[in-house]
Amino acid sequence: MNKEEIKEAIRGMIIEIAEDMDIDEEAITDDAKFVSDMGLDSMALLEVLATMEKKFGVSIPETEFPNITSINQCTDTVEKYLVAKS
């Protein structure tokens, strides 16, 4: 799976969650911050991280969670752990 495919999958997850939370889809950009720009709450963030781990078959340490604040950062983190896994 390449970086763009990872990013598109993560963007899709965020869009699904945003629909449930009535978040404007235009706020969802690759560099937008999940909390301050998109308005996701901590439960939504945990859902994103758990879904990401399951979808990509990676285990992301909790120490990484504070650094995962945007789609780009999610993509980089997943890519890092996919490389480490292989």
N, C-alpha and C positions, 0 to 999 in steps of 0.2 A: 504494500500500500504506500503510495507516494504522499508527499506533504500536502498537496492540493486535495487529494481524496480524504485525508484525515481532517483537514480544515472544513471541507464541505459536510462531512459527517457530524462534526462538532457544531457547526452552524445550524444544521438541521435539528439537533438536540435542543439548542438554545431557542430556536424559533418555536418548537413544540411547547417548551416550558413557558415562553413569553406569551403564547396564545392563552394558556391556562391562567396566566397572571394579568391579562389585559395590558401587556407591555407593547408599546408601539414598535412594529417590526423595523421601522426606519432607524430606530436607536441601535439596532443590532449590526454593528460593523466589526471588522476584524480587530481593531484597536480599542473599541469602546470597553470601558471597565464594567464588569458585571454588576457591581453594586451601585457605584456612583452615577454611571451613565445609563445603564439599562434598568436599574431598579430591582434587580434580583435580590431575594433575601437569603439568609444563611441556609435555610432548608432547601431552597432551589439550587444553591451552589453545591450542597452535598449530593443532591440528586444528579446534577451534572457530572460530578466526579465519580460517583458510583456507576453511572451509566457508561461513562468513558472507560472505566476499568473493565467493565463487562464486555462492552462492544469491541474493544481492541485487545482484550486478553492480557492486560498488563496490571501490575500492582504498583500503585503510586504511593510512596510513603507520605504519611500525614505531614511531615516536615516540609513537603513541597506545596501543600495546599495554600498557604498564604501568598505564594508567588504566582498562583494561577488566577489571574484577574481579568483576562481577556481571551478571546478566541485565538489570537496569535500565540499567547502564552500556553494555552491548552494544547495547541497543535505542537509547539516545540517540546512540551513535556511528554506528550504521548509518543512523539517521534523518538525522543531520547530513550524512553523505556522500551520501545519496540526494538531499537537497535541493540540495547543491552540484553534483551531477551533472546535475540538470534545469534 
